[in-house]
C-alpha cells in the first residue's frame, strides 16, 4: 500500500519526463528490501551482481518458483520490464504497481496477446530497457525447472541483445504455490550468471541458445 501511494505521487510529478517510469521502478528496490528485511527468518544471499552491467540492455531470464520471486528479483538493482501474466495486474496494490510501471501484460494461450508482448518488448529493448522473462511459463512444482519456451531466446537473437540468466533457489518454500502467506525460516539464493552473447547467432539458433542457458541455470540450481 505504501509503495503504491509513493508511486502515485511520483507519477504525477515525474510524468512529463519519465516516460519509461524508471523512477517508479526504483521505488521497488526499497520495497524489496522492506519485504525481505521485515521477515527476520527469511535470509537472502545475492551472488554474481558483477555479471550484470547496468549500462547494457539484456533479455533477462529467470527460473520461477513462487510469488516471492517478484520481491527477490528487484535485488538485481537493474531497470527492466517484467513480462507477467495479465491476472497479476488485478491483484490489489501489487498488481496496480505493475500497471503504473508499464510492465508488459501477457494473456496466456492468446496469440494476439503474444504478438503484442513481442512488439512491446522489442520497443523497450530498442530504447535501452531490459525485459525480464520467466521462460518456464509457469512456476515449477518440483526442484527441477520446467522446459523453457522459445520466445525470449528468439527475441534476444533477433534484437542482438545478450541473455542474462538469473537463478533463484529457495523461494518455493517462501511462498508455496497456491499460498499467499510468506513463511519463516526460509533461505534463498539469487545468482546472476555471466551473460550469453547473441550477436553471432542466427534465427535458427534459438533452440541451441535456450539449451545452453537452461543447462547453465540447471547446473547452478543443482
C-alpha positions in Angstrom: 0.0 0.0 0.0 2.8 2.4 0.9 4.7 1.6 -2.4 1.5 2.2 -4.4 1.0 5.6 -2.7 4.6 6.7 -3.3 4.3 5.6 -7.0 1.1 7.6 -7.5 2.7 10.7 -6.1 5.9 10.3 -8.2 3.9 9.5 -11.3 2.1 12.8 -11.0 5.4 14.7 -10.5 7.6 12.8 -13.0 5.1 12.0 -15.8 6.4 14.7 -18.2 10.0 13.5 -18.3 9.9 9.8 -17.1 8.2 8.1 -20.0 9.7 4.7 -19.1 8.7 5.0 -15.4 12.3 4.4 -14.3 11.8 6.5 -11.2 8.8 4.5 -10.2 10.7 1.2 -10.9 13.4 2.4 -8.5 10.9 2.6 -5.7 10.5 -1.2 -5.9 14.1 -1.5 -4.7 13.4 -0.3 -1.2 10.1 -2.2 -1.2 12.0 -5.4 -1.9 14.4 -4.6 1.0 11.5 -4.0 3.3 9.6 -7.2 2.3 12.7 -9.3 2.8 14.1 -7.4 5.8 10.8 -7.4 7.7 10.9 -11.2 7.6 13.6 -11.9 10.2 13.9 -15.6 9.5 13.9 -15.2 5.7 17.5 -15.0 4.6 18.5 -14.0 1.1 22.0 -14.2 -0.4 22.8 -12.4 -3.7 25.7 -13.5 -5.8 27.1 -12.5 -9.2 25.8 -8.9 -9.4 29.1 -8.0 -11.1 27.9 -10.1 -14.1 25.1 -7.5 -14.8 26.2 -4.2 -16.3 23.6 -1.5 -15.6 24.6 0.2 -18.8 23.8 -2.7 -21.0 20.4 -3.9 -22.3 19.5 -7.6 -21.7 16.9 -10.2 -22.2 16.8 -11.4 -18.6 15.6 -14.9 -18.0 14.9 -16.3 -14.5 13.5 -19.6 -13.2 10.2 -19.3 -11.4 9.4 -20.9 -8.1 6.9 -18.7 -6.3 5.4 -15.2 -6.0 8.3 -14.3 -3.7 10.4 -14.2 -6.9 9.0 -10.7 -7.6 10.5 -9.3 -4.4 13.8 -11.2 -4.8 14.4 -10.1 -8.4 14.3 -6.4 -7.6 17.6 -7.1 -5.7 19.2 -7.1 -9.2 19.0 -3.3 -9.0 18.5 -3.2 -12.8 16.0 -1.3 -14.8 13.7 -3.8 -16.6 10.2 -4.5 -17.6 8.5 -7.7 -16.5 6.6 -9.9 -18.9 3.8 -11.0 -16.5 0.5 -12.8 -16.8 -2.4 -10.5 -17.0 -4.1 -11.8 -13.9 -1.3 -10.4 -11.7 -2.2 -6.8 -12.7 -5.5 -7.1 -11.0 -4.0 -8.0 -7.6 -4.7 -5.0 -5.3 -1.7 -2.7 -4.8 0.9 -5.2 -6.1 -0.8 -5.5 -9.5 -1.6 -1.9 -9.6 2.1 -1.1 -9.1 2.9 -3.3 -12.1 0.4 -1.3 -14.1 1.8 2.1 -13.0 5.3 1.0 -14.0 4.1 0.0 -17.5 5.2 -3.6 -17.3 4.1 -6.0 -20.1 0.9 -7.9 -19.8 0.6 -11.4 -21.2 -2.7 -13.3 -21.8 -1.7 -17.0 -21.8 -2.6 -19.1 -24.8 -3.7 -15.9 -26.7 -1.8 -15.5 -29.9 -2.8 -11.9 -30.4 -1.5 -11.1 -26.9 1.8 -12.9 -27.5 2.3 -10.8 -30.7 1.6 -7.7 -28.7 4.1 -8.8 -26.0 6.8 -9.2 -28.6 6.1 -5.8 -30.2 6.2 -4.1 -26.8 9.3 -6.0 -25.7 11.1 -5.0 -29.0 10.2 -1.4 -28.4 11.6 -1.5 -24.9 14.8 -3.2 -26.0 15.5 -0.8 -28.8 15.1 2.1 -26.3 17.7 0.6 -24.0 15.3 -1.0 -21.5 15.9 -4.7 -20.5 13.0 -7.1 -20.5 12.6 -10.0 -18.0 11.0 -13.3 -18.9 10.2 -16.5 -16.9 10.9 -18.9 -19.8 9.3 -21.8 -17.9 6.0 -20.0 -18.5 4.7 -21.0 -15.0 6.1 -21.9 -11.6 7.8 -25.2 -11.3 6.3 -27.6 -8.7 9.5 -29.6 -8.3 13.1 -28.9 -7.6 13.8 -29.0 -11.3 13.0 -26.3 -13.8 10.2 -26.8 -16.4 11.2 -26.9 -20.1 11.9 -23.4 -21.5 9.7 -21.8 -24.0 11.5 -20.3 -27.1 10.1 -16.7 -27.1 12.7 -14.9 -25.0 15.6 -16.5 -26.9 14.1 -15.8 -30.4 13.7 -12.2 -29.2 17.3 -11.9 -27.9 18.7 -13.2 -31.2 16.5 -11.0 -33.4 17.5 -7.9 -31.5 21.1 -9.0 -30.9 20.8 -8.5 -27.2 22.6 -10.7 -24.7 20.7 -13.1 -22.5 21.3 -12.6 -18.7 20.5 -15.8 -16.8 19.3 -15.4 -13.2 18.9 -18.4 -10.9 16.6 -18.3 -7.9 16.7 -21.1 -5.3 14.6 -21.4 -2.1 11.6 -19.1 -2.9 9.4 -22.2 -3.4 9.4 -22.6 0.3 8.9 -18.9 1.0 5.5 -18.7 -0.7 4.4 -22.2 -1.8 2.3 -22.5 -4.9 -1.3 -21.8 -4.1 -0.5 -19.9 -1.0 -0.3 -16.1 -0.3 1.4 -16.2 3.1 5.2 -15.8 3.4 6.7 -18.5 5.5 9.6 -18.1 8.1 12.9 -19.8 8.3 13.5 -19.8 4.6 16.9 -19.5 3.0 17.0 -18.2 -0.6 19.8 -17.6 -3.1 19.8 -15.2 -6.1 22.6 -15.8 -8.5 23.4 -13.8 -11.7 25.3 -15.9 -14.2 27.5 -14.5 -17.0 25.5 -13.1 -19.9 25.3 -15.1 -23.1 26.1 -13.0 -26.2 23.8 -13.4 -29.2 25.4 -11.1 -31.8 26.9 -14.1 -33.7 23.7 -16.2 -33.7 21.2 -16.5 -36.5 17.4 -17.0 -36.3 17.7 -20.8 -36.4 20.0 -20.9 -33.3 17.3 -20.1 -30.7 17.0 -23.8 -29.6 20.7 -24.0 -29.1 20.7 -20.8 -27.1 17.8 -21.9 -25.0 19.5 -25.3 -24.2 22.8 -23.5 -23.4 21.2 -21.1 -21.0 18.9 -23.7 -19.4 21.8 -26.1 -18.8 23.9 -23.4 -17.1 21.0 -22.5 -14.9 20.2 -26.1 -14.1 23.8 -26.8 -13.2 23.8 -23.8 -10.8 20.4 -24.8 -9.3 21.6 -28.3 -8.7 
